[in-house]
Amino acid sequence: MARLEGKTAFITGAASGIGRATAVLFANEGARVVAADISAAGAERTVEQIGANALAVALDVASEPQWEQAMLRATHQFGKLDIVCNIAGIGRGGSIEDVELADWNAMLAVNLTGTMLGCKHGVRTIKRTGGSGAIVNVSSVGGLVGIADIAGYCASKGGVTILSKSVALHCAQRGYPIRCVSVHPTYVDTEMLDPVAAALGSRSELLARMARQVPTGRVATPNDIARTILFAASDDAAMVNGSSLIADGAQLAGPPSTHFE
Ligand SMILES: NC(=O)c1ccc[n+]([C@@H]2O[C@H](COP(=O)([O-])OP(=O)(O)OC[C@H]3O[C@@H](n4cnc5c(N)ncnc54)[C@H](O)[C@@H]3O)[C@@H](O)[C@H]2O)c1
């Protein structure tokens, strides 16, 4: 049986990369899918790829009025909500000495405030409509450890890690049938890497350099992460709550190998 049969899932960042892969995978697993993104055209393309039982919604995750509207559209279309995946995100570089305040503010607005609003309106809507399921927040390995040259990104993703635990406790303590889990990918081959690849002048060289930092020997695909999110959102993970699911090819398992001959 499909793992999300009878469920309705609201997925942000669904126009690209991990979000699009998750929307398509969830639909294949029987879910009705709301594909939300700041790119309305991109969300529409995802819905075209899915076919029936999917709705595209234009949403800037940093805007609370837009979340309220998006939740109303989703429940008007599908009746109830069970799952929210907060996947929309942006990445801007900068160490603590050179991070631009505008970049810092943008990352906190999209990555952290956007996820908080998705949790807030997701919990309220799942409760109101009698759904049951999970909120899955995409953080990063950079939400568990510091990375010197992306200080603001790590701060925003670290916030997502701890926010998720607070949401899980809130729902559990009140007896709501809603879990909350954060997912922590290593490098993933998506459009998010485009500016870095352009700066380096070669995408394959970038991917090769990144793969050398991942003990498993390759960067992740969007589908690798979508399958982790599917596990977190499905009843297979019924006792996985408030947890940080690390999909990092052992990148954080220990220090880089030091093998002295
Ligand atoms: N690619 C990686 O290496 C990597 C690694 C770890 C974590 N992540 C995280 O995974 C998530 C998905 O990233 P991706 O790699 O698929 O990137 P991506 O750039 O392919 O997709 C990000 C999506 O978010 C959307 N978006 C951006 N700002 C938005 C806003 N304000 N409101 C709504 N939608 C908005 C974009 O339009 C895009 O469709 C992000 O949260 C990212 O931080 C990515």
The ligand as a Tripos MOL2 file, in Angstrom:
@<TRIPOS>MOLECULE
LIG
   44    48     1     0     0
SMALL
NO_CHARGES

@<TRIPOS>ATOM
      1 N1         21.2930   21.9550   -1.9200 N.am      1 LIG1
      2 C1         21.9870   21.7150   -0.8140 C.2       1 LIG1
      3 O1         23.1950   21.4430   -0.8570 O.2       1 LIG1
      4 C2         21.2990   21.7370    0.5310 C.ar      1 LIG1
      5 C3         21.9600   21.1680    1.6380 C.ar      1 LIG1
      6 C4         21.3500   21.1840    2.8870 C.ar      1 LIG1
      7 C5         20.0960   21.7640    3.0380 C.ar      1 LIG1
      8 N2         19.4720   22.3160    1.9480 N.ar      1 LIG1
      9 C6         18.1500   22.9170    2.1770 C.3       1 LIG1
     10 O2         17.1890   22.2340    1.3950 O.3       1 LIG1
     11 C7         16.1060   23.1010    1.1000 C.3       1 LIG1
     12 C8         15.7780   23.0310   -0.3750 C.3       1 LIG1
     13 O3         16.8920   23.5310   -1.0930 O.3       1 LIG1
     14 P1         17.2600   23.0530   -2.5720 P.3       1 LIG1
     15 O4         18.6410   22.5820   -2.5140 O.co2     1 LIG1
     16 O5         16.2010   22.1880   -3.1120 O.co2     1 LIG1
     17 O6         17.3000   24.4720   -3.3000 O.3       1 LIG1
     18 P2         16.5450   25.0580   -4.5830 P.3       1 LIG1
     19 O7         17.1300   26.4170   -4.7660 O.co2     1 LIG1
     20 O8         16.5880   24.0900   -5.7090 O.co2     1 LIG1
     21 O9         15.0170   25.1670   -4.0920 O.3       1 LIG1
     22 C9         14.6140   26.1330   -3.1340 C.3       1 LIG1
     23 C10        13.1720   26.5260   -3.4330 C.3       1 LIG1
     24 O10        12.7390   27.4520   -2.4210 O.3       1 LIG1
     25 C11        11.9970   28.4700   -3.0650 C.3       1 LIG1
     26 N3         11.9740   29.6860   -2.2500 N.ar      1 LIG1
     27 C12        13.0110   30.5420   -2.0030 C.ar      1 LIG1
     28 N4         12.5720   31.5630   -1.2520 N.ar      1 LIG1
     29 C13        11.2480   31.3420   -1.0030 C.ar      1 LIG1
     30 C14        10.2490   32.0510   -0.2760 C.ar      1 LIG1
     31 N5         10.5180   33.2200    0.3390 N.pl3     1 LIG1
     32 N6          9.0120   31.5210   -0.2330 N.ar      1 LIG1
     33 C15         8.7180   30.3580   -0.8590 C.ar      1 LIG1
     34 N7          9.6090   29.6650   -1.5800 N.ar      1 LIG1
     35 C16        10.8720   30.1560   -1.6340 C.ar      1 LIG1
     36 C17        12.6990   28.6840   -4.3850 C.3       1 LIG1
     37 O11        11.8740   29.3620   -5.3400 O.3       1 LIG1
     38 C18        13.0320   27.2480   -4.7940 C.3       1 LIG1
     39 O12        11.9750   26.6660   -5.5350 O.3       1 LIG1
     40 C19        16.5380   24.4790    1.5870 C.3       1 LIG1
     41 O13        15.9370   24.7500    2.8300 O.3       1 LIG1
     42 C20        18.0360   24.3540    1.7320 C.3       1 LIG1
     43 O14        18.5660   25.2540    2.6670 O.3       1 LIG1
     44 C21        20.0230   22.3010    0.7160 C.ar      1 LIG1
@<TRIPOS>BOND
     1     1     2 1
     2     2     3 2
     3     2     4 1
     4     4     5 ar
     5     4    44 ar
     6     5     6 ar
     7     6     7 ar
     8     7     8 ar
     9     8     9 1
    10     8    44 ar
    11     9    10 1
    12     9    42 1
    13    10    11 1
    14    11    12 1
    15    11    40 1
    16    12    13 1
    17    13    14 1
    18    14    15 2
    19    14    16 1
    20    14    17 1
    21    17    18 1
    22    18    19 2
    23    18    20 1
    24    18    21 1
    25    21    22 1
    26    22    23 1
    27    23    24 1
    28    23    38 1
    29    24    25 1
    30    25    26 1
    31    25    36 1
    32    26    27 ar
    33    26    35 ar
    34    27    28 ar
    35    28    29 ar
    36    29    30 ar
    37    29    35 ar
    38    30    31 1
    39    30    32 ar
    40    32    33 ar
    41    33    34 ar
    42    34    35 ar
    43    36    37 1
    44    36    38 1
    45    38    39 1
    46    40    41 1
    47    40    42 1
    48    42    43 1
@<TRIPOS>SUBSTRUCTURE
     1 LIG1         1 GROUP 0 **** ****
